[in-house]
Amino acid sequence: MSHTITEPARDIDVIHQTDVLVVGSGPGGLAAALAAARSGVGVTLLERFGCFGGNITTVGVEGFAWYRHEETVEAGGIGWEFEERARAMDAATPESQSLSYELDAEGFKLVADTLVEEAGIHPMLHRMYVAPIREGNRITGVIVESKAGREAILAKRVIDATGDADIARMMGAPTIKTPVEEMQAASVMFHIAGVDKQRFMEGVKADPQTYKDWSTGEWQVETSGKEDDMFSPFLAKPFAQALKDGLIPAHLNTIGGTWGAVHDSGEMTYMNLVHLAGCDGTDPDSMTRFEIEGRKQAMHAINALKAYTPGCDGARLRNFGMTIGIRDTRKLDAQYNMTEADAREQGRFEDSIGIYPEFIDGYGVLILPTTGRYMQIPYRAMLPQQIEGLLVTGRAIGGDRIAHAATRNMACCAVAGQGAGIAAALSVKAGCALDAVAISQVQDELKRQGVRFT
């Protein structure tokens, strides 16, 4: 019996044409689309879910800039605008451990809609990218699938903001996939209701946790030392007690992490407590298994909070994120791959398209930007090898492990996205290849859009 089938050849309707097509609307893709549109070209934003925002909205990661402290130096630009607009639209709340605002996962759906409409971007929700359209080594558009069937969208330039370098890989560009056993854990985010805010905060003040408390049990976290005594909204003790008392199964010793914002209404949002090692975000079977497992673990976490955390005895699940949160899969093997030295030692580049503070979070390393140090993000880290017409942005830009522990963060994805959007737009306007765009002109437009890149 054959293990393959052959589909008959068919004609696919071209339903849309655009200057710049952005595939994926997370912080990187949304920033890219906005930046390209503001640079004066036609832009289409393609998204498989029913809302824009990606990690912020569909996963429920509300801590956009939780690294920010008094001395932190940042790029500004569209990432900063996400926070400002969310505040203006009553979709943000002060973050507990930093000088930033948490973005409300539900409210940000409206913020993103508003930004997209104001910029004149053509929105295409509920369509899934499935294949590139190519002429030799040049991408000329994409094939999508949806309730409407199989359709084609043509574009002069395409930005891959899928998070997994899906388009780059299918175009044949070199990519690097982290071995599954080395990938950062995936997370199922959830929010709870029914918390007595006053009692909970009294409990936090009575037993304040710091970043050195992250090194407990299963985790050992390397810091630079300056982080150790800083306050962290960390929860570990309730779960240790629940394990001891048999309320949580003995093998679930990885439950623990941070809470986000506690509201007067009794909601506690952005519960980042479930960590799922071995989840491959490019494998739907793996993701299916861990979505289900993650939801189970979230309920164990809630039961432990109810039993052992002041103010949480009446807590109940409010909602899960719409989809599992993936930190680490496949990255572009770019024209330049960022290095650990770039992230740790303030990398500087002539083709900088933005800066990002010295914030590293991943692979057992936590360094917070409290001293004004920062690195630059090079344009070449988004340029694929061997492929024309395509940029890769968001968490899939080129880099090694520790570089990725910095650049994967949402605010850095927005910095990279804004640079990619501007470069794509200027490439269309000049009629030149993406690797021939004048960096000085990209930087001029970045400056006009309020981005610091030096």
Buried (B, 14 or more C-beta within 10 A) or exposed (E): EEEEEEEEEEEEEEEBBBBBBBBBBBBBBBBBBBBBBBBEBBBBBBBBBEBBBBBBBBBBBBBBBBBBBEEBBBBBBBBBBBBEBBBEBEBBBEBBBBEBBBBBBBBBBBBBBEBBEEBEBBBBBEBEBBBBBBEEBBBBBBBBBBEEEEBBBBBBBBBBBBBBBBBBBBBBBBBBBBEBEEBBBBBBBBBBBBBBBEBBBEBBEEEEBEBBBBBBEEBEBEBBEEBBEBEBBBBBBBBBBBBEEEBBEEEBEBBBBBBBBBBEEBBBBBBBBBBBBEBBBBEEEBBEBBBEBBBEBBEBBBBBBBBBBBBBBEBEBBBBBBBBBBBBBBBBBBBBBBBBEBBBEEBEBEBBBBBBBBBBBBBEBBBBBBBEBBBBBBBBBBBBBEBBBBBBBBBBBBBBBBBBBBBBBBBBBBBBBBBBBBBBBBBBBEEEEBBEBEBEBBBEBBEEBEBBBE
